Amino acid sequence: MMAIALKLSDELVEIAKPHAAAKHRSVPKQIEHWARLGKAVEDNPDMPVSFIQDTLLAVEEAKAGQTAEYQFSS
């Protein structure tokens, strides 16, 4: 992964600070999260944002090996 320096508005950085603190992220990671979520929303305009957020979480859980086989009830 390549890091690139970006100029962001002071306003965006200030808005991100409390969100970053609440989620235990750095401000740059919070803004990166918003960018990924925004891209996913634009790529899937017919899906609810909450579904997209849950899907992104599921992908990261799978990458971390946090999966379990689903047990169907009879």
N, CA, C and O atoms as a GROMACS GRO file, in nm:
protein
  296
    1MET      N    1   0.085  -0.117   0.000
    1MET     CA    2   0.000   0.000   0.000
    1MET      C    3   0.089   0.123   0.000
    1MET      O    4   0.190   0.128   0.070
    2MET      N    5   0.051   0.221  -0.078
    2MET     CA    6   0.129   0.344  -0.090
    2MET      C    7   0.058   0.457  -0.016
    2MET      O    8  -0.060   0.483  -0.038
    3ALA      N    9   0.132   0.524   0.072
    3ALA     CA   10   0.076   0.640   0.142
    3ALA      C   11   0.101   0.766   0.059
    3ALA      O   12   0.208   0.782   0.000
    4ILE      N   13   0.002   0.853   0.057
    4ILE     CA   14   0.011   0.979  -0.016
    4ILE      C   15  -0.030   1.090   0.079
    4ILE      O   16  -0.130   1.079   0.150
    5ALA      N   17   0.046   1.198   0.079
    5ALA     CA   18   0.010   1.315   0.160
    5ALA      C   19  -0.102   1.390   0.089
    5ALA      O   20  -0.094   1.417  -0.031
    6LEU      N   21  -0.206   1.424   0.165
    6LEU     CA   22  -0.319   1.499   0.110
    6LEU      C   23  -0.343   1.623   0.194
    6LEU      O   24  -0.320   1.623   0.314
    7LYS      N   25  -0.390   1.728   0.129
    7LYS     CA   26  -0.434   1.847   0.202
    7LYS      C   27  -0.584   1.835   0.222
    7LYS      O   28  -0.660   1.825   0.126
    8LEU      N   29  -0.626   1.836   0.347
    8LEU     CA   30  -0.767   1.829   0.381
    8LEU      C   31  -0.805   1.959   0.451
    8LEU      O   32  -0.722   2.025   0.513
    9SER      N   33  -0.930   1.994   0.440
    9SER     CA   34  -0.975   2.117   0.505
    9SER      C   35  -0.970   2.101   0.656
    9SER      O   36  -0.990   1.992   0.710
   10ASP      N   37  -0.943   2.211   0.723
   10ASP     CA   38  -0.943   2.210   0.869
   10ASP      C   39  -1.080   2.168   0.921
   10ASP      O   40  -1.091   2.099   1.022
   11GLU      N   41  -1.184   2.210   0.850
   11GLU     CA   42  -1.321   2.177   0.891
   11GLU      C   43  -1.343   2.025   0.893
   11GLU      O   44  -1.399   1.972   0.989
   12LEU      N   45  -1.301   1.956   0.787
   12LEU     CA   46  -1.317   1.810   0.782
   12LEU      C   47  -1.239   1.742   0.894
   12LEU      O   48  -1.290   1.650   0.958
   13VAL      N   49  -1.117   1.787   0.917
   13VAL     CA   50  -1.036   1.729   1.023
   13VAL      C   51  -1.102   1.749   1.159
   13VAL      O   52  -1.105   1.657   1.240
   14GLU      N   53  -1.156   1.868   1.184
   14GLU     CA   54  -1.223   1.896   1.312
   14GLU      C   55  -1.350   1.811   1.328
   14GLU      O   56  -1.380   1.763   1.437
   15ILE      N   57  -1.424   1.793   1.219
   15ILE     CA   58  -1.545   1.710   1.224
   15ILE      C   59  -1.507   1.565   1.253
   15ILE      O   60  -1.579   1.495   1.324
   16ALA      N   61  -1.395   1.520   1.198
   16ALA     CA   62  -1.353   1.380   1.214
   16ALA      C   63  -1.302   1.348   1.354
   16ALA      O   64  -1.312   1.233   1.397
   17LYS      N   65  -1.249   1.446   1.425
   17LYS     CA   66  -1.186   1.420   1.555
   17LYS      C   67  -1.276   1.347   1.655
   17LYS      O   68  -1.233   1.245   1.709
   18PRO      N   69  -1.397   1.394   1.683
   18PRO     CA   70  -1.479   1.321   1.782
   18PRO      C   71  -1.522   1.184   1.732
   18PRO      O   72  -1.534   1.090   1.812
   19HIS      N   73  -1.545   1.170   1.603
   19HIS     CA   74  -1.582   1.040   1.547
   19HIS      C   75  -1.466   0.942   1.560
   19HIS      O   76  -1.485   0.826   1.594
   20ALA      N   77  -1.346   0.991   1.534
   20ALA     CA   78  -1.226   0.908   1.546
   20ALA      C   79  -1.206   0.863   1.690
   20ALA      O   80  -1.177   0.747   1.717
   21ALA      N   81  -1.222   0.956   1.782
   21ALA     CA   82  -1.204   0.923   1.924
   21ALA      C   83  -1.307   0.819   1.970
   21ALA      O   84  -1.273   0.726   2.043
   22ALA      N   85  -1.431   0.835   1.927
   22ALA     CA   86  -1.537   0.742   1.967
   22ALA      C   87  -1.514   0.601   1.914
   22ALA      O   88  -1.554   0.504   1.978
   23LYS      N   89  -1.450   0.590   1.798
   23LYS     CA   90  -1.425   0.459   1.736
   23LYS      C   91  -1.282   0.410   1.760
   23LYS      O   92  -1.242   0.308   1.705
   24HIS      N   93  -1.206   0.483   1.842
   24HIS     CA   94  -1.067   0.448   1.872
   24HIS      C   95  -0.983   0.438   1.745
   24HIS      O   96  -0.905   0.344   1.729
   25ARG      N   97  -1.002   0.535   1.656
   25ARG     CA   98  -0.925   0.543   1.532
   25ARG      C   99  -0.846   0.674   1.533
   25ARG      O  100  -0.879   0.766   1.607
   26SER      N  101  -0.743   0.679   1.451
   26SER     CA  102  -0.676   0.807   1.428
   26SER      C  103  -0.765   0.889   1.335
   26SER      O  104  -0.854   0.836   1.269
   27VAL      N  105  -0.741   1.018   1.331
   27VAL     CA  106  -0.820   1.104   1.241
   27VAL      C  107  -0.801   1.062   1.096
   27VAL      O  108  -0.899   1.052   1.023
   28PRO      N  109  -0.678   1.036   1.050
   28PRO     CA  110  -0.664   0.990   0.911
   28PRO      C  111  -0.738   0.859   0.884
   28PRO      O  112  -0.798   0.843   0.778
   29LYS      N  113  -0.736   0.765   0.979
   29LYS     CA  114  -0.807   0.639   0.960
   29LYS      C  115  -0.958   0.661   0.958
   29LYS      O  116  -1.029   0.591   0.886
   30GLN      N  117  -1.008   0.757   1.036
   30GLN     CA  118  -1.151   0.788   1.035
   30GLN      C  119  -1.191   0.842   0.898
   30GLN      O  120  -1.294   0.802   0.844
   31ILE      N  121  -1.112   0.932   0.844
   31ILE     CA  122  -1.143   0.989   0.713
   31ILE      C  123  -1.132   0.882   0.604
   31ILE      O  124  -1.211   0.880   0.511
   32GLU      N  125  -1.034   0.792   0.617
   32GLU     CA  126  -1.022   0.680   0.524
   32GLU      C  127  -1.146   0.590   0.532
   32GLU      O  128  -1.196   0.545   0.429
   33HIS      N  129  -1.195   0.566   0.652
   33HIS     CA  130  -1.317   0.486   0.670
   33HIS      C  131  -1.434   0.553   0.599
   33HIS      O  132  -1.509   0.487   0.527
   34TRP      N  133  -1.450   0.682   0.619
   34TRP     CA  134  -1.559   0.754   0.552
   34TRP      C  135  -1.546   0.745   0.401
   34TRP      O  136  -1.647   0.730   0.331
   35ALA      N  137  -1.425   0.754   0.350
   35ALA     CA  138  -1.404   0.746   0.205
   35ALA      C  139  -1.443   0.608   0.152
   35ALA      O  140  -1.509   0.598   0.049
   36ARG      N  141  -1.402   0.502   0.222
   36ARG     CA  142  -1.438   0.366   0.180
   36ARG      C  143  -1.590   0.345   0.183
   36ARG      O  144  -1.648   0.289   0.091
   37LEU      N  145  -1.651   0.392   0.291
   37LEU     CA  146  -1.796   0.378   0.304
   37LEU      C  147  -1.866   0.458   0.195
   37LEU      O  148  -1.961   0.409   0.133
   38GLY      N  149  -1.821   0.578   0.170
   38GLY     CA  150  -1.882   0.662   0.066
   38GLY      C  151  -1.870   0.598  -0.071
   38GLY      O  152  -1.964   0.603  -0.150
   39LYS      N  153  -1.756   0.538  -0.101
   39LYS     CA  154  -1.738   0.470  -0.229
   39LYS      C  155  -1.833   0.352  -0.239
   39LYS      O  156  -1.897   0.332  -0.343
   40ALA      N  157  -1.844   0.274  -0.131
   40ALA     CA  158  -1.933   0.158  -0.132
   40ALA      C  159  -2.079   0.202  -0.150
   40ALA      O  160  -2.156   0.135  -0.219
   41VAL      N  161  -2.117   0.312  -0.089
   41VAL     CA  162  -2.254   0.365  -0.103
   41VAL      C  163  -2.278   0.409  -0.247
   41VAL      O  164  -2.383   0.379  -0.305
   42GLU      N  165  -2.182   0.479  -0.305
   42GLU     CA  166  -2.198   0.521  -0.444
   42GLU      C  167  -2.202   0.402  -0.540
   42GLU      O  168  -2.275   0.404  -0.640
   43ASP      N  169  -2.125   0.297  -0.510
   43ASP     CA  170  -2.123   0.177  -0.594
   43ASP      C  171  -2.250   0.094  -0.580
   43ASP      O  172  -2.281   0.013  -0.668
   44ASN      N  173  -2.323   0.113  -0.471
   44ASN     CA  174  -2.443   0.034  -0.442
   44ASN      C  175  -2.557   0.125  -0.397
   44ASN      O  176  -2.602   0.115  -0.283
   45PRO      N  177  -2.606   0.212  -0.484
   45PRO     CA  178  -2.703   0.314  -0.442
   45PRO      C  179  -2.838   0.259  -0.398
   45PRO      O  180  -2.913   0.329  -0.331
   46ASP      N  181  -2.870   0.136  -0.434
   46ASP     CA  182  -3.000   0.080  -0.396
   46ASP      C  183  -2.996   0.008  -0.262
   46ASP      O  184  -3.100  -0.038  -0.214
   47MET      N  185  -2.879  -0.003  -0.200
   47MET     CA  186  -2.868  -0.074  -0.072
   47MET      C  187  -2.868   0.025   0.043
   47MET      O  188  -2.812   0.134   0.031
   48PRO      N  189  -2.929  -0.012   0.155
   48PRO     CA  190  -2.925   0.075   0.273
   48PRO      C  191  -2.782   0.087   0.326
   48PRO      O  192  -2.704  -0.008   0.318
   49VAL      N  193  -2.748   0.203   0.378
   49VAL     CA  194  -2.614   0.227   0.431
   49VAL      C  195  -2.582   0.126   0.541
   49VAL      O  196  -2.470   0.076   0.548
   50SER      N  197  -2.677   0.095   0.627
   50SER     CA  198  -2.652   0.000   0.736
   50SER      C  199  -2.614  -0.138   0.682
   50SER      O  200  -2.529  -0.206   0.739
   51PHE      N  201  -2.675  -0.179   0.572
   51PHE     CA  202  -2.640  -0.308   0.510
   51PHE      C  203  -2.497  -0.302   0.457
   51PHE      O  204  -2.421  -0.398   0.473
   52ILE      N  205  -2.460  -0.192   0.396
   52ILE     CA  206  -2.325  -0.177   0.342
   52ILE      C  207  -2.223  -0.177   0.457
   52ILE      O  208  -2.118  -0.240   0.446
   53GLN      N  209  -2.254  -0.108   0.566
   53GLN     CA  210  -2.164  -0.106   0.681
   53GLN      C  211  -2.147  -0.248   0.738
   53GLN      O  212  -2.035  -0.289   0.769
   54ASP      N  213  -2.257  -0.321   0.751
   54ASP     CA  214  -2.250  -0.458   0.803
   54ASP      C  215  -2.170  -0.547   0.710
   54ASP      O  216  -2.096  -0.635   0.755
   55THR      N  217  -2.184  -0.526   0.579
   55THR     CA  218  -2.109  -0.606   0.481
   55THR      C  219  -1.960  -0.576   0.490
   55THR      O  220  -1.878  -0.668   0.487
   56LEU      N  221  -1.924  -0.449   0.501
   56LEU     CA  222  -1.783  -0.413   0.515
   56LEU      C  223  -1.724  -0.473   0.642
   56LEU      O  224  -1.610  -0.521   0.641
   57LEU      N  225  -1.800  -0.472   0.751
   57LEU     CA  226  -1.755  -0.534   0.876
   57LEU      C  227  -1.736  -0.684   0.858
   57LEU      O  228  -1.636  -0.740   0.903
   58ALA      N  229  -1.830  -0.749   0.792
   58ALA     CA  230  -1.821  -0.893   0.770
   58ALA      C  231  -1.698  -0.929   0.688
   58ALA      O  232  -1.632  -1.030   0.716
   59VAL      N  233  -1.666  -0.848   0.589
   59VAL     CA  234  -1.546  -0.873   0.508
   59VAL      C  235  -1.421  -0.866   0.595
   59VAL      O  236  -1.333  -0.951   0.585
   60GLU      N  237  -1.414  -0.765   0.680
   60GLU     CA  238  -1.297  -0.750   0.767
   60GLU      C  239  -1.290  -0.862   0.871
   60GLU      O  240  -1.181  -0.909   0.903
   61GLU      N  241  -1.405  -0.904   0.923
   61GLU     CA  242  -1.406  -1.017   1.016
   61GLU      C  243  -1.357  -1.144   0.948
   61GLU      O  244  -1.282  -1.222   1.008
   62ALA      N  245  -1.398  -1.167   0.825
   62ALA     CA  246  -1.354  -1.285   0.750
   62ALA      C  247  -1.202  -1.279   0.727
   62ALA      O  248  -1.134  -1.380   0.739
   63LYS      N  249  -1.150  -1.161   0.693
   63LYS     CA  250  -1.006  -1.146   0.674
   63LYS      C  251  -0.929  -1.178   0.802
   63LYS      O  252  -0.817  -1.229   0.798
   64ALA      N  253  -0.990  -1.146   0.917
   64ALA     CA  254  -0.927  -1.169   1.047
   64ALA      C  255  -0.950  -1.312   1.097
   64ALA      O  256  -0.907  -1.347   1.207
   65GLY      N  257  -1.017  -1.394   1.017
   65GLY     CA  258  -1.042  -1.532   1.057
   65GLY      C  259  -1.153  -1.548   1.159
   65GLY      O  260  -1.163  -1.651   1.225
   66GLN      N  261  -1.236  -1.447   1.172
   66GLN     CA  262  -1.345  -1.451   1.271
   66GLN      C  263  -1.474  -1.496   1.203
   66GLN      O  264  -1.570  -1.421   1.193
   67THR      N  265  -1.474  -1.619   1.158
   67THR     CA  266  -1.592  -1.674   1.092
   67THR      C  267  -1.634  -1.802   1.163
   67THR      O  268  -1.553  -1.868   1.228
   68ALA      N  269  -1.759  -1.836   1.149
   68ALA     CA  270  -1.813  -1.959   1.204
   68ALA      C  271  -1.917  -2.013   1.107
   68ALA      O  272  -1.987  -1.936   1.041
   69GLU      N  273  -1.926  -2.142   1.099
   69GLU     CA  274  -2.023  -2.203   1.011
   69GLU      C  275  -2.164  -2.175   1.064
   69GLU      O  276  -2.189  -2.188   1.184
   70TYR      N  277  -2.254  -2.137   0.975
   70TYR     CA  278  -2.391  -2.108   1.015
   70TYR      C  279  -2.465  -2.239   1.040
   70TYR      O  280  -2.458  -2.332   0.960
   71GLN      N  281  -2.534  -2.245   1.152
   71GLN     CA  282  -2.611  -2.365   1.187
   71GLN      C  283  -2.758  -2.339   1.162
   71GLN      O  284  -2.818  -2.255   1.229
   72PHE      N  285  -2.816  -2.410   1.068
   72PHE     CA  286  -2.959  -2.398   1.041
   72PHE      C  287  -3.035  -2.473   1.149
   72PHE      O  288  -2.995  -2.581   1.191
   73SER      N  289  -3.145  -2.414   1.194
   73SER     CA  290  -3.228  -2.486   1.292
   73SER      C  291  -3.326  -2.574   1.218
   73SER      O  292  -3.366  -2.542   1.105
   74SER      N  293  -3.367  -2.683   1.281
   74SER     CA  294  -3.461  -2.774   1.215
   74SER      C  295  -3.598  -2.766   1.275
   74SER      O  296  -3.689  -2.837   1.230
   0.00000   0.00000   0.00000
